[in-house]
Amino acid sequence: MKYISRNFKILLFLFVLLIVSLSCGGSPNSSPTRPTSTTEENAWTACTLLIEQQLKISFLDAQDYNPSGVTPLDNDHYQVAVYYAKYSDTYQCFLLHDSDGDWNLLELKILQ
């Protein structure tokens, strides 16, 4: 009889441990959720990366995302103005967000 009660205690302990681990940890395949970027934030990022490609100016020198610097135009076109304090210049990108999800630089201006 002691043998049965010992096995029962072990099974009960394992069952409680399973319940606690599932309630605390969630499913093993779950991952923390990340906020998704808006199209305007993506336009900002695309502009800074395209400036880096075109002018060899690091995107790290760009100001942080500024919602007022992005202007949606018609038909998936965007105007983005990014200030680079290191150079005391504002760079303006005119972008097209195509149906494949790519960002195309149509024009780049340096505003002073």
GIDAMO-V829075 format. One line per field, one symbol per residue. ss: DSSP state (H for helix, E for strand, - for the rest). burial: b if it has 9 or more other ideal C-beta (glycine too) atoms within 8 Angstrom, else e. A space follows every 10 residues. Layout:
# GIDAMO-V829075
ss: ???
burial: ???
This chain:
# GIDAMO-V829075
ss: -HHHHHHHHH HHHHHHHHHH HHHHH----- --------HH HHHHHHHHHH HHHHH---HH H-----HHHE EE----EEEE EEEE----EE EEEEEEE--- --EEEEEEEE E-
burial: eeeeeeeeee eeeeeeeeee ebeeeeeeee eeeeeeeebb bbbbbbbbbb bbeeeebebe bbeeebeebb eeeeeebbbb bbbbeeeebb bbbbbbbbee eebebeebee ee
